[in-house]
Amino acid sequence: MNVFPTRDFAALIPVAILTVGALAVLLSEVFLVSGRRGYQASLTVIFAAVTAFAAVWEHTRGHVFDRQAVVDDFSAFVTVVVCASLALAALVGRSWLQARNAERGEFYALAMFGAAGMVLLGMATDLLVAFIAVEVMSLSTYCLAAYLRRGKRPSEAAFKYLVLGAISSALLLYGTALVYGATGSTLFADLPKGAGSPIYLAGLSLIAAGIAFKIAAVPFHAWTPDVYEGAPTPVTAFMAAGVKTAAFAFLARVFLSAQAGTVRSTAFAGILSALAVLTMIFGNLLALPQRSVKRMLAYSSIAHAGYLLIGVVAAAVAGGREKALSGILFYLAAYAVTAIGAFTVVGALERRSRGDEEAQDAWDLDRFSGLARKRPALAFAMAVFLLSLAGIPPTAGFLGKLYIFQAAVGAQLYGLAVLGLVTSAMGAYYYLRVLVYMYMRPAEGETEALSSTSMAFALAAAVAVVVLFGIAADPVVRLAQAAGAIIL
């Protein structure tokens, strides 16, 4: 006699809360009697906070749905980071969309649907469940990229993202089919059964390629600068933070499962090492000549994916697994807040006149000239975020890179660690160049900057988190260590 799996469905409460929130925002449009929709951003923040609270205090722990998903500290940590990214993006989106008369319930609903897919991806321990979660996340972000239908850039960004995203989904699904043929299962825990089989290796390679697209690893990065530049800036911030967090959580679970057992998948580790090298080198090299700050941050996100891949490879070594996993989680949390903050400042400085979407200089470096004199608060916030991205103390980005490189050295991946340090120094050039423009270049006229209570609160919160994580990171590090240890 089959019993209704109450415990299994209770484990999906965080996903259900976000789904209900999205439906509630959509339903509110039906009863809207005025053009004001500011409450929808507040609702999104509330649902994100409730979801994070539910994930932390979830009493159901362990595998659910016949081991196809798991509720543990790792999934809870990922859920909190995704929800924080969602809340900050909603606060930024409120003022950004209002300034363009484009605020609609669909924006917040799609963001919550996308976050639901990210949360489910962090819980997935089965390739088919992971594929469903990836599609929920991807379809939402495709629509968000094209949210502003005016102009060529949003349409081009969404079209490229959709076409290349469909290819990555096909790779992921075909790789899953090959792995099933080699192991007779789609569960992560059964992956070691196929070790040594050419079909198994081909399947893992295709799965790695599918995930590499989501994390924007070279050579699967071509979509990133165009999509990040063409999508609405709040959407770009959410994608840079949430999608990367969920995709790396998925990659870490798959990789560690493939490495389990007596036979280790050294070939898979080699594939990820090659991806890390290419991603760090080309991500930073391509960012160097960029004059568009938004495009530079897009290439920067590619480079940061390379640093995170070092941590994933380091997790293959038994002695360094816990340090590598905790470093990955801390890095994801630090990068999520930093990236959203940096894109928020870029969004605040965007021109809002007619035809803004087509302006060639909307994100040019000249927009930051003399910003410290005209908008000192914005300049200070951007300086904090840029220093964190460059890995300069005392910021969260410094500790994130420190933990990743320490894990690499502990795993005897000296080449990757040295390359990470060299490319980080290379990246400091284009980050500090923006600081030079803000603090050392003369101001040219008055800079129009978007200002609102919600955006100011989001920026203040992001700055506070980046600084606190840099000088008092012990509580977060301990949480990351507990979350990383649970999946070992």
C-alpha atoms as one frame of an Amber mdcrd trajectory, in Angstrom:
protein
   0.000   0.000   0.000   1.465   3.340  -1.071   1.525   6.039   1.579   1.337
   9.700   0.590   4.942  10.931   0.894   4.265  13.799   3.317   7.894  13.990
   4.374   9.066  14.213   0.778   6.740  17.046  -0.138   7.521  18.860   3.109
  11.135  18.999   1.940  10.021  21.094  -1.037   8.565  23.856   1.132  11.213
  26.415   0.043  10.428  25.721  -3.626   6.688  25.876  -2.894   6.989  29.241
  -1.104   8.710  30.841  -4.079   6.184  29.325  -6.482   3.254  30.579  -4.415
   4.908  33.993  -4.231   5.219  34.146  -8.000   1.570  33.171  -8.449   0.491
  35.719  -5.831   2.311  38.527  -7.621   0.781  37.514 -10.941  -2.682  37.307
  -9.390  -2.275  40.755  -7.845  -2.111  42.217 -11.359  -5.739  41.166 -11.874
  -6.946  43.270  -8.944  -4.632  46.218  -9.548  -6.601  49.462  -9.451  -3.687
  51.850  -9.967  -0.415  51.915 -11.830   1.652  51.644  -8.656   3.354  48.306
  -8.242   5.995  49.074  -5.639   4.395  46.608  -3.252   5.301  43.763  -5.615
   8.994  44.252  -4.945   8.245  44.228  -1.212   6.263  41.005  -1.619   9.192
  39.448  -3.462  11.574  40.387  -0.658   9.167  38.970   1.940   8.764  35.665
   0.082  12.539  35.437  -0.380  13.095  35.993   3.358  10.455  33.420   4.302
  12.007  30.908   1.901  15.468  31.401   3.389  14.041  31.019   6.890  12.197
  27.843   5.901  15.352  26.361   4.393  17.405  27.069   7.512  14.791  25.773
   9.931  13.620  22.857   7.765  13.167  19.834  10.050  13.218  17.343   7.179
  16.818  16.308   6.602  18.169  13.600   4.343  17.222  12.126   0.995  13.694
  12.449  -0.327  11.791  11.136  -3.350  13.739   7.883  -3.390  17.133   9.656
  -3.224  16.377  11.951  -6.161  16.793  15.037  -3.976  18.302  15.834  -0.620
  17.706  18.397   2.096  20.895  19.204   3.974  23.028  22.109   5.121  24.546
  22.392   1.652  21.174  22.911  -0.034  20.141  25.284   2.770  23.262  27.400
   2.235  22.607  27.568  -1.509  18.965  28.505  -0.863  19.952  31.376   1.423
  22.414  32.767  -1.136  19.828  32.494  -3.943  17.141  34.165  -1.811  19.490
  36.978  -0.821  20.281  37.517  -4.508  16.572  37.527  -5.338  15.759  40.064
  -2.611  18.549  42.446  -3.624  17.646  42.152  -7.318  13.995  42.922  -6.518
  14.953  46.040  -4.548  17.169  47.237  -7.373  14.605  46.334 -10.008  11.879
  48.361  -8.334  13.485  51.752  -8.877  15.203  50.785 -12.128  11.950  49.643
 -13.736   9.910  52.528 -12.312  12.301  54.993 -13.934  11.547  53.370 -17.279
   7.817  52.916 -16.688   8.329  49.177 -17.113   7.425  47.764 -13.705   5.056
  44.810 -14.046   4.221  41.820 -11.910   5.672  39.509 -14.545   9.179  40.683
 -13.699   8.999  39.639 -10.053   7.060  36.468 -10.841   9.663  35.317 -13.355
  12.443  36.123 -10.877  10.749  33.975  -8.210  10.119  31.121 -10.653  13.788
  31.277 -11.616  14.829  31.262  -7.958  12.599  28.219  -7.364  14.509  26.381
 -10.096  17.823  27.430  -8.542  16.759  26.170  -5.111  15.619  22.850  -6.578
  18.912  22.525  -8.441  20.781  22.922  -5.170  18.757  20.019  -3.747  18.952
  17.697  -6.767  20.800  14.375  -6.496  19.387  12.909  -9.686  20.282  13.992
 -13.203  16.669  14.125 -14.386  15.568  16.247 -11.411  18.565  18.481 -12.044
  17.553  18.817 -15.700  14.031  19.872 -14.703  15.457  22.425 -12.268  17.855
  23.767 -14.909  14.991  24.227 -17.361  12.798  26.038 -14.826  15.696  28.339
 -14.016  16.672  28.839 -17.652  13.217  29.499 -19.088  12.648  32.177 -16.460
  15.956  33.905 -17.162  15.358  33.719 -20.939  12.146  35.672 -20.451  13.765
  38.105 -18.024  16.552  38.825 -20.516  13.901  39.945 -23.029  11.757  41.738
 -20.463  12.387  45.136 -22.072  11.057  44.396 -25.531  12.035  47.810 -26.912
  15.235  48.004 -28.910  17.557  45.514 -30.519  19.811  44.752 -27.573  17.241
  43.022 -25.326  15.894  40.984 -28.250  19.384  40.015 -29.370  20.396  39.077
 -25.837  17.339  36.899 -25.303  17.669  35.218 -28.714  21.334  34.328 -28.164
  20.633  33.129 -24.652  17.708  30.992 -25.807  19.496  29.356 -28.748  22.741
  28.628 -26.920  20.817  27.655 -23.786  18.839  25.108 -25.790  22.100  23.613
 -27.047  23.455  23.359 -23.498  20.235  21.683 -22.352  20.548  19.194 -25.186
  24.124  18.415 -24.162  23.060  17.934 -20.562  20.174  15.646 -21.491  22.188
  13.576 -23.969  24.973  13.229 -21.421  22.400  12.018 -18.909  21.220   9.392
 -21.411  24.780   8.135 -21.924  25.434   7.990 -18.184  22.213   6.038 -17.729
  23.356   3.624 -20.422  26.649   3.073 -18.603  25.318   2.878 -15.033  21.644
   1.939 -15.334  20.756   4.869 -13.098  20.502   8.658 -13.132  21.251   9.065
  -9.423  24.430  10.931  -8.525  25.285   8.216  -5.998  25.391   5.580  -8.752
  27.784   7.476 -11.014  30.898   5.519  -9.886  29.352   2.338 -11.300  30.228
   3.476 -14.799  33.876   4.273 -14.087  36.149   3.046 -16.865  33.447   2.926
 -19.522  33.962   5.109 -22.618  30.228   5.781 -22.738  30.336   6.924 -19.127
  33.240   9.287 -19.816  31.475  10.691 -22.881  28.320  11.222 -20.820  30.179
  13.026 -18.049  31.937  15.198 -20.626  28.606  16.250 -22.157  27.167  16.950
 -18.698  30.240  19.046 -17.878  29.757  20.964 -21.140  26.109  21.626 -20.290
  27.004  22.929 -16.844  29.937  24.916 -18.246  27.483  26.950 -20.295  25.513
  27.903 -17.182  28.611  28.984 -15.277  30.023  30.780 -18.365  33.238  28.770
 -18.549  35.467  29.107 -21.623  34.887  27.976 -24.397  31.163  28.002 -23.531
  31.175  31.687 -22.609  30.300  33.391 -25.914  26.767  34.279 -24.804  27.807
  36.014 -21.597  28.943  39.537 -22.654  26.100  40.070 -25.120  23.403  38.734
 -22.790  24.726  40.590 -19.745  24.929  43.807 -21.748  21.541  43.487 -23.452
  19.486  42.261 -20.506  18.003  44.738 -17.990  20.657  45.513 -15.402  18.705
  44.049 -12.422  18.294  40.847 -14.444  22.015  40.799 -15.215  22.760  41.135
 -11.494  20.382  38.289 -10.630  21.835  36.041 -13.329  25.423  36.729 -12.287
  24.643  35.827  -8.672  21.830  33.266  -8.631  22.510  31.224 -11.758  26.196
  30.884 -10.954  25.468  29.810  -7.370  22.957  27.123  -8.371  25.077  25.829
 -11.267  28.192  25.466  -9.121  26.186  23.678  -6.436  25.043  21.215  -9.101
  28.575  20.827 -10.471  30.033  20.191  -7.005  27.496  17.462  -6.226  27.979
  15.729  -9.592  31.754  15.937  -9.459  32.051  14.637  -5.902  29.688  11.788
  -6.706  31.726  10.873  -9.785  34.885  10.928  -7.639  33.420   8.618  -4.979
  34.326   4.986  -4.664  37.584   3.165  -5.242  37.986   4.302  -8.854  38.314
   8.030  -9.325  37.376   9.812 -12.517  40.727  11.459 -13.218  39.613  12.225
 -16.759  36.689  14.300 -15.444  39.070  16.149 -13.126  41.307  16.833 -16.115
  38.392  18.262 -18.076  37.506  20.650 -15.237  41.162  21.644 -14.798  41.388
  22.541 -18.485  38.170  24.544 -18.219  39.555  26.392 -15.185  42.775  27.335
 -16.996  41.009  28.555 -20.140  38.366  30.421 -18.165  40.818  32.305 -15.952
  43.108  33.284 -18.816  40.578  34.294 -21.440  38.102  35.807 -18.999  40.705
  38.269 -17.774  42.331  38.887 -21.158  39.007  39.707 -22.794  38.063  42.050
 -19.941  41.227  44.145 -20.290  40.291  46.198 -23.396  36.636  46.765 -22.475
  35.444  50.352 -22.113  31.896  49.316 -21.304  31.833  48.705 -17.551  28.838
  46.410 -17.869  30.612  44.306 -20.488  33.782  44.325 -18.401  31.831  42.941
 -15.447  30.460  40.245 -17.748  33.955  39.068 -18.675  34.881  39.416 -15.019
  32.150  36.932 -14.120  33.754  34.490 -16.559  37.097  34.880 -14.796  35.505
  34.297 -11.400  33.991  31.070 -12.712  37.555  29.964 -13.379  38.588  30.603
  -9.782  35.592  28.639  -8.539  36.509  25.761 -10.860  39.874  25.571  -9.056
  37.940  24.866  -5.864  35.872  22.174  -7.560  39.009  20.412  -8.825  40.645
  20.739  -5.392  37.615  19.015  -3.879  38.715  15.824  -5.674  41.619  15.381
  -3.262  40.600  13.564  -0.087  42.707  15.706   2.213  41.456  18.999   0.872
  37.801  18.327   0.203  36.298  20.092   3.197  38.468  23.186   2.783  37.712
  23.332  -0.949  33.955  22.964  -0.533  33.744  25.546   2.238  35.865  27.872
   0.100  33.516  27.429  -2.864  30.438  28.197  -0.773  32.000  31.248   0.867
  33.226  32.493  -2.516  29.735  32.086  -4.014  28.143  34.042  -1.159  30.729
  36.818  -1.391  30.598  37.028  -5.170  26.790  37.047  -5.291  26.532  40.129
  -3.087  29.492  41.858  -4.719  28.257  41.299  -8.278  24.754  42.527  -7.494
  26.204  45.617  -5.836  28.475  46.425  -8.776  25.692  45.996 -11.333  23.428
  48.134  -9.145  25.827  51.067  -9.386  26.066  50.554 -13.142  22.267  50.542
 -13.348  22.020  53.701 -11.268  24.221  55.562 -13.765  22.467  54.383 -16.929
  20.897  57.086 -19.062  17.142  57.035 -18.859  16.230  59.200 -21.825  14.305
  57.859 -24.819  16.374  55.368 -26.724  18.431  54.535 -23.645  18.488  50.861
 -24.567  20.360  51.688 -27.789  22.808  54.226 -26.332  26.365  53.222 -27.153
  27.778  55.086 -24.145  25.227  53.918 -21.590  27.907  52.068 -19.598  31.068
  53.710 -20.904  33.936  54.432 -18.532  33.413  58.148 -19.106  30.138  57.854
 -17.181  32.292  57.217 -14.085  34.610  60.217 -14.589  34.678  62.321 -11.431
  31.935  60.264  -9.806  33.573  60.669  -6.388  32.968  64.423  -6.567  29.439
  64.275  -7.957  28.073  61.158  -6.262  30.488  60.245  -3.438  28.227  57.573
  -1.941  27.879  55.746  -5.258  31.615  56.032  -5.889  32.423  54.627  -2.441
  30.059  51.693  -2.926  31.506  50.925  -6.350  35.030  51.146  -4.945  34.181
  48.561  -2.285  32.711  46.193  -4.858  35.616  46.579  -7.265  38.176  45.976
  -4.530  36.262  42.848  -3.525  36.164  41.580  -7.116  39.896  42.221  -7.388
  40.511  40.274  -4.174  42.001  43.139  -2.183  41.653  43.122   1.652  39.731
  43.778   3.779  36.847  42.627   1.581  34.907  39.414   1.161  36.457  38.814
  -2.261  39.941  38.651  -0.736  38.975  35.930   1.725  37.059  34.043  -0.957
  40.104  33.847  -3.208  42.355  33.107  -0.240  40.301  30.057   0.741  40.152
  28.797  -2.852  43.901  29.148  -3.416  44.697  27.618  -0.015  42.570  24.611
  -0.935  44.414  24.324  -4.254  47.806  24.411  -2.532  46.602  21.843   0.021
  45.543  19.598  -2.846  48.978  20.101  -4.481  47.437  21.876  -7.458  50.307
  24.334  -7.512  49.974  25.200 -11.187  46.317  26.170 -10.850  47.029  28.168
  -7.691  49.869  30.137  -9.311  47.812  30.767 -12.440  44.948  31.960 -10.263
  47.225  34.455  -8.526  48.682  35.733 -11.814  45.297  36.187 -13.459  43.951
  37.857 -10.306  46.752  40.405 -10.582  45.826  40.863 -14.243  42.197  41.427
 -13.256  43.164  44.080 -10.737  44.146  46.321 -13.657  40.695  46.709 -15.159
  39.025  46.989 -11.754  41.416  49.699 -10.583  41.006  51.515 -13.899  37.396
  52.251 -12.949  38.622  53.596  -9.599  40.999  55.907 -11.440  38.135  57.287
 -13.495  35.977  57.807 -10.398  38.569  59.441  -8.175  41.271  60.879 -10.441
  39.511  62.031 -13.589  37.842  65.452 -13.781  34.055  65.550 -13.680  32.436
  66.425 -16.987  29.054  68.031 -16.325  26.405  66.705 -13.989  25.937  62.948
 -13.799  22.348  61.814 -13.816  22.028  59.040 -11.246  19.013  57.021 -10.254
  18.285  57.293  -6.549  15.545  55.707  -4.485  15.071  54.301  -1.020  14.993
  50.692  -2.203  18.159  51.026  -4.285  19.962  52.888  -1.510  19.007  50.152
   0.957  20.209  47.429  -1.420  23.535  49.181  -1.938  24.018  49.810   1.774
  23.231  46.171   2.573  25.621  44.928  -0.112  28.455  47.185   1.067  27.905
  46.112   4.678  27.978  42.413   3.767  31.113  42.745   1.622  32.974  44.570
   4.393  31.703  42.386   7.249  32.547  39.210   5.344  36.029  40.617   4.899
  36.742  41.474   8.532  34.490  39.114  10.508  33.946  36.094   8.301  34.229
  33.371  10.958  30.472  32.739  11.396  29.903  32.457   7.644  33.015  30.302
   7.203  31.806  27.906   9.899  28.422  27.647   8.203  30.154  27.016   4.875
  32.347  24.345   6.473  29.323  22.585   7.956  27.494  22.791   4.641  30.476
  21.453   2.713  31.167  18.629   5.142  27.618  17.319   4.949  27.930  16.135
   1.329  31.181  14.277   1.933
